Every structure is written in structure tokens, then in C-alpha cells.
Amino acid sequence: MKLEEEIEQIKKRNKRVELDKEWETSWTRRICIMILTYIVVVLYSYVIRQGNSIFLSSFVPVIGFTLSTLSLKVVRKFWEKNKK
């Protein structure tokens, strides 16, 4: 009985790992990251157009990446539901 439970747990874990890998390489994720990064760059450029500091400009990829990772959770849940 214990062996069967362990096998089921391994199968469930393998399905999660496969889904994670599929998400990481999906075009949905890539396109969302591109769009969100573009929006951040445009907004940020609009806000700092008066200044030209390398330190301020360096925040663009950081902010874009952070926002994309935070907001992609919602997109991923939607993607997983449609994947089934």
C-alpha cells in the first residue's frame, strides 16, 4: 500500500514538473514578458525623459522583470486551465 502511494506521489510530481517546463518554454509566457517589459520601458521613459541617469535607466529591466514575474501568476493559472 505504501509503495502505491509513493508511486502516485511521484506521478503527481512528474506532472507538475512537466507543466512547469512547458510553461517556462511557452510562447504565452514569452509574449507576456515582452509586452509587460515594453509597457514598463515606455512608461518609465516618459517619466524620466528630463533626466538621463544611468542609474535610473538601469531600473527599467529590473522593474519589467519584477512586474512580469508578479503578474504572470494570473496568466499562468489561466493558461493551465485552458491547457487541460
N, C-alpha and C positions, 0 to 999 in steps of 0.2 A: 504494500500500500504506500509506504513512504517513497519508494523508488518511482512509482507512478506520479506522485505529487511533484517530485523533483523534476521529472521529465516534463510535466505540464508547465512548471515554472520556467524551465529552460526554453520551451517553445514560446511562451508569452514574451520572455525577454528577447528572444531572437526576432519576433515580430516587431517589437518596439525598436530594436536596433535597425532592422531593415527599413522601417518607416522613417527613422531619424536620418538614415543615409539618403533615402530617396528625397526627403525634404531638403537636406543640405545641397543636393545637386539639382533641385527642381528649378525650372525657369520662372515659376511663380515667385519663389524667394529672390532670385536674382533681379527680376524686374522690379519687385517692390523695393529692394535695396537701392537700385538705380534711381527710381522715382523719388524716394524719400531723400536720398542724398542730393539730388538735383534741386528739390524744393528748398532744402536747408541752405544750399550754396546760394541760390537766388535770394532768399530772404536775408541771409547773413550779409551778402554783398550789398544789398540795398541798405541795410542798417549801417554798415561800416564804410560806405563809399567815401566819406570825408577823410577817414584815416587810412593809412597804408602801413600798418604794422605787421611784421612777420609773425609776431606772437598772436595777434588777433586772427590773422589768416590761417594760422595753424589749428585753430579751433574747428574749422569747417569739417574736416574729415572725422574728427572726434565726435562732434555733435551729430553729424549724419549717421555715423555708425551706431552711436548710443540710441538715437531715436529709432533707427531701423530695428535694432535688436529688441527694444521695448515694444514697439508696435507690431512686430512680426508675429508675436504670440497669438494675436487675434486672427491674423491672416492664416497662420498655420492651423488653428482649430477649424476654420472654415475650409481650408484645403483638405484636411484629414476627413472631414465629414463628406466632402464631395468625392474623395478618393475611394470610399467604401462601396 
